[in-house]
Amino acid sequence: MIPNDFTNLKLIDNEMDFQINQRVKLIAPLPYLKTSENMPMLRPPDLVAIDEIGEVLSLRSPETVEVKFRRGNFLIDIDKLQKVEI
């Protein structure tokens, strides 16, 4: 049954909030890191610390960005990142 009253309907905003050259950090540990090379490789998650600040290099898809950290460039889902104001 479809409800007739849409007053309590919450829309999900899937718009990407990140911009190139923006500073970000991880907010949750990842099971692995995926490199952003032409042939991506899976790397161990301990290459990037949770409090390490990285920089967005490119927007790969609506849910994924390429982030440059100290030990490499990785593809990370936007729900695992938080903006950092410096």
N, CA, C and O of each residue as an XYZ file, in Angstrom:
344
protein
N       0.837     -1.188      0.000
C       0.000      0.000      0.000
C       0.876      1.244      0.000
O       1.809      1.333      0.798
N       0.607      2.177     -0.850
C       1.373      3.414     -0.957
C       0.684      4.484     -0.124
O      -0.519      4.702     -0.263
N       1.452      5.165      0.757
C       0.833      6.204      1.583
C       0.438      7.414      0.743
O       1.112      7.765     -0.225
N      -0.657      8.037      1.130
C      -1.127      9.231      0.433
C      -0.541     10.512      1.014
O      -0.558     11.557      0.364
N      -0.024     10.432      2.234
C       0.510     11.603      2.916
C       2.036     11.590      2.827
O       2.679     10.699      3.384
N       2.617     12.559      2.138
C       4.058     12.604      1.954
C       4.719     13.701      2.792
O       5.839     14.108      2.484
N       4.060     14.185      3.832
C       4.603     15.274      4.641
C       5.807     14.822      5.450
O       6.672     15.645      5.754
N       5.897     13.551      5.809
C       7.007     13.060      6.619
C       8.086     12.397      5.769
O       8.999     11.768      6.302
N       7.984     12.535      4.470
C       8.947     11.917      3.575
C      10.282     12.653      3.666
O      10.338     13.873      3.514
N      11.354     11.904      3.914
C      12.690     12.484      3.976
C      13.432     12.114      2.704
O      13.562     10.936      2.370
N      13.914     13.116      2.003
C      14.666     12.878      0.788
C      16.134     12.693      1.134
O      16.666     13.382      2.005
N      16.778     11.773      0.457
C      18.196     11.525      0.663
C      18.964     12.365     -0.340
O      18.727     12.279     -1.545
N      19.879     13.175      0.157
C      20.690     14.032     -0.701
C      21.967     13.289     -1.054
O      22.859     13.157     -0.216
N      22.066     12.802     -2.286
C      23.246     12.073     -2.729
C      24.254     12.973     -3.423
O      25.201     12.482     -4.038
N      24.066     14.268     -3.336
C      24.979     15.204     -3.975
C      26.332     15.155     -3.280
O      26.405     15.157     -2.052
N      27.396     15.110     -4.063
C      28.737     15.046     -3.502
C      29.107     16.405     -2.921
O      29.004     17.423     -3.605
N      29.533     16.427     -1.671
C      29.887     17.663     -0.993
C      31.370     17.983     -1.103
O      31.795     19.063     -0.692
N      32.159     17.078     -1.643
C      33.602     17.262     -1.666
C      34.038     17.980     -2.939
O      33.404     17.874     -3.989
N      35.140     18.711     -2.809
C      35.698     19.454     -3.935
C      37.174     19.112     -4.063
O      37.804     18.672     -3.102
N      37.721     19.316     -5.258
C      39.136     19.054     -5.486
C      39.962     20.008     -4.633
O      39.608     21.176     -4.471
N      41.060     19.505     -4.093
C      41.999     20.208     -3.202
C      41.449     20.413     -1.797
O      42.062     21.122     -0.998
N      40.328     19.821     -1.483
C      39.759     19.939     -0.140
C      40.467     18.962      0.805
O      40.827     17.854      0.409
N      40.657     19.379      2.038
C      41.289     18.537      3.059
C      40.232     17.638      3.686
O      39.135     18.086      4.020
N      40.582     16.350      3.840
C      39.671     15.374      4.428
C      40.452     14.431      5.337
O      41.680     14.367      5.288
N      39.706     13.701      6.168
C      40.313     12.646      6.977
C      39.337     11.487      7.080
O      38.132     11.654      6.896
N      39.877     10.306      7.376
C      39.039      9.120      7.561
C      38.275      9.234      8.866
O      38.801      9.735      9.860
N      37.028      8.765      8.864
C      36.253      8.774     10.108
C      35.974      7.360     10.601
O      35.420      7.173     11.684
N      36.360      6.363      9.802
C      36.142      4.975     10.193
C      37.255      4.120      9.609
O      37.734      4.394      8.509
N      37.671      3.087     10.333
C      38.699      2.202      9.780
C      38.161      1.442      8.567
O      36.981      1.094      8.511
N      39.031      1.195      7.611
C      38.655      0.473      6.400
C      39.253     -0.926      6.424
O      40.320     -1.124      7.005
N      38.596     -1.896      5.809
C      39.165     -3.251      5.783
C      40.376     -3.341      4.861
O      41.231     -4.208      5.042
N      40.453     -2.449      3.875
C      41.579     -2.385      2.949
C      41.546     -1.024      2.264
O      40.547     -0.309      2.342
N      42.633     -0.669      1.595
C      42.705      0.555      0.802
C      42.892      0.163     -0.655
O      43.662     -0.747     -0.962
N      42.194      0.844     -1.550
C      42.306      0.578     -2.982
C      43.094      1.714     -3.617
O      42.700      2.876     -3.519
N      44.214      1.381     -4.272
C      45.035      2.412     -4.890
C      44.307      3.008     -6.087
O      43.383      2.403     -6.630
N      44.729      4.188     -6.488
C      44.065      4.878     -7.597
C      44.862      4.782     -8.895
O      44.711      5.629     -9.775
N      45.691      3.782     -9.020
C      46.503      3.590    -10.226
C      45.650      3.042    -11.364
O      44.482      2.707    -11.169
N      46.248      2.953    -12.569
C      45.529      2.384    -13.711
C      45.093      0.951    -13.442
O      44.001      0.551    -13.847
N      45.926      0.177    -12.767
C      45.583     -1.169    -12.316
C      45.516     -1.114    -10.789
O      46.526     -1.353    -10.126
N      44.357     -0.806    -10.221
C      44.255     -0.652     -8.761
C      44.647     -1.926     -8.026
O      44.396     -3.041     -8.485
N      45.266     -1.726     -6.878
C      45.657     -2.831     -6.008
C      45.045     -2.604     -4.637
O      44.800     -1.466     -4.237
N      44.803     -3.679     -3.928
C      44.330     -3.583     -2.551
C      45.536     -3.559     -1.632
O      46.430     -4.397     -1.750
N      45.562     -2.618     -0.732
C      46.680     -2.436      0.193
C      46.161     -2.548      1.619
O      44.967     -2.374      1.858
N      47.043     -2.837      2.566
C      46.599     -2.950      3.963
C      46.120     -1.611      4.513
O      46.629     -0.562      4.119
N      45.153     -1.639      5.414
C      44.558     -0.391      5.912
C      45.464      0.426      6.818
O      45.191      1.603      7.057
N      46.536     -0.170      7.328
C      47.399      0.568      8.258
C      48.317      1.579      7.557
O      49.136      2.215      8.220
N      48.200      1.738      6.244
C      48.981      2.756      5.535
C      48.466      4.161      5.814
O      49.206      5.132      5.658
N      47.204      4.283      6.226
C      46.605      5.589      6.524
C      46.002      5.536      7.924
O      45.135      4.710      8.207
N      46.471      6.429      8.796
C      45.924      6.510     10.154
C      44.578      7.239     10.119
O      44.313      8.027      9.212
N      43.744      6.968     11.104
C      42.420      7.587     11.159
C      42.511      9.113     11.234
O      41.684      9.802     10.636
N      43.484      9.648     11.945
C      43.582     11.102     12.105
C      44.459     11.774     11.045
O      44.683     12.982     11.118
N      44.957     11.018     10.066
C      45.802     11.594      9.018
C      44.958     12.417      8.037
O      43.885     11.988      7.612
N      45.452     13.581      7.695
C      44.739     14.475      6.788
C      45.245     14.271      5.367
O      46.450     14.238      5.118
N      44.297     14.134      4.440
C      44.625     13.976      3.033
C      43.968     15.063      2.207
O      43.246     15.915      2.725
N      44.239     15.016      0.895
C      43.712     16.027     -0.022
C      42.994     15.344     -1.178
O      43.521     14.411     -1.785
N      41.789     15.815     -1.477
C      41.011     15.256     -2.583
C      41.677     15.646     -3.899
O      41.869     16.829     -4.180
N      42.030     14.636     -4.707
C      42.661     14.872     -5.999
C      41.662     14.884     -7.141
O      41.782     15.670     -8.080
N      40.661     13.991     -7.049
C      39.655     13.930     -8.113
C      38.378     13.306     -7.582
O      38.373     12.620     -6.561
N      37.295     13.563     -8.302
C      35.985     12.997     -7.986
C      35.749     11.868     -8.978
O      35.524     12.121    -10.162
N      35.798     10.629     -8.509
C      35.743      9.484     -9.405
C      34.325      9.047     -9.750
O      34.061      8.656    -10.887
N      33.426      9.105     -8.803
C      32.029      8.743     -9.011
C      31.218      9.500     -7.962
O      31.800     10.160     -7.101
N      29.901      9.421     -8.013
C      29.121     10.138     -6.990
C      29.406      9.675     -5.557
O      29.131     10.407     -4.606
N      29.947      8.486     -5.400
C      30.215      7.974     -4.051
C      31.692      7.812     -3.728
O      32.025      7.433     -2.605
N      32.592      8.084     -4.669
C      34.013      7.803     -4.476
C      34.872      8.996     -4.881
O      34.611      9.664     -5.882
N      35.908      9.245     -4.071
C      36.879     10.283     -4.401
C      38.287      9.693     -4.335
O      38.525      8.696     -3.653
N      39.207     10.321     -5.048
C      40.619      9.949     -4.981
C      41.275     10.895     -3.985
O      41.210     12.114     -4.139
N      41.907     10.325     -2.960
C      42.506     11.126     -1.899
C      44.004     10.833     -1.824
O      44.428      9.678     -1.841
N      44.796     11.904     -1.740
C      46.237     11.772     -1.586
C      46.590     11.829     -0.110
O      46.347     12.830      0.565
N      47.172     10.733      0.383
C      47.692     10.685      1.743
C      49.211     10.600      1.671
O      49.781     10.532      0.582
N      49.851     10.604      2.798
C      51.310     10.589      2.874
C      51.896      9.360      2.170
O      52.949      9.459      1.540
N      51.240      8.224      2.267
C      51.782      6.982      1.710
C      51.153      6.557      0.391
O      51.354      5.423     -0.043
N      50.403      7.432     -0.252
C      49.860      7.081     -1.553
C      48.501      7.696     -1.821
O      47.921      8.377     -0.976
N      48.007      7.434     -3.034
C      46.691      7.915     -3.456
C      45.722      6.743     -3.449
O      46.018      5.676     -3.987
N      44.556      6.953     -2.832
C      43.608      5.863     -2.649
C      42.198      6.299     -3.028
O      41.847      7.474     -2.920
N      41.397      5.338     -3.473
C      39.985      5.563     -3.778
C      39.185      5.248     -2.525
O      39.258      4.136     -2.002
N      38.427      6.218     -2.045
C      37.706      6.058     -0.779
C      36.275      6.542     -0.951
O      36.027      7.576     -1.572
N      35.337      5.783     -0.393
C      33.928      6.173     -0.428
C      33.710      7.412      0.442
O      34.332      7.566      1.493
N      32.820      8.288     -0.014
C      32.613      9.555      0.692
C      31.985      9.380      2.074
O      32.118     10.259      2.924
N      31.304      8.260      2.309
C      30.709      8.053      3.632
C      31.760      7.687      4.683
O      31.439      7.609      5.868
N      33.000      7.463      4.268
C      34.105      7.163      5.204
C      34.996      8.377      5.444
O      35.995      8.285      6.158
N      34.636      9.520      4.848
C      35.461     10.720      4.947
C      34.731     11.860      5.638
O      33.502     11.931      5.642
N      35.526     12.747      6.220
C      34.991     13.958      6.847
C      35.847     15.140      6.389
O      37.068     15.030      6.286
N      35.199     16.258      6.119
C      35.917     17.468      5.731
C      36.701     18.003      6.917
O      36.275     17.879      8.066
N      37.851     18.601      6.630
C      38.688     19.198      7.664
C      38.919     20.655      7.313
O      39.332     20.966      6.195
N      38.660     21.546      8.249
C      38.921     22.971      8.057
C      40.283     23.294      8.656
O      40.555     22.998      9.819
N      41.134     23.906      7.837
C      42.486     24.267      8.321
C      42.633     25.769      8.249
O      43.683     26.305      8.604
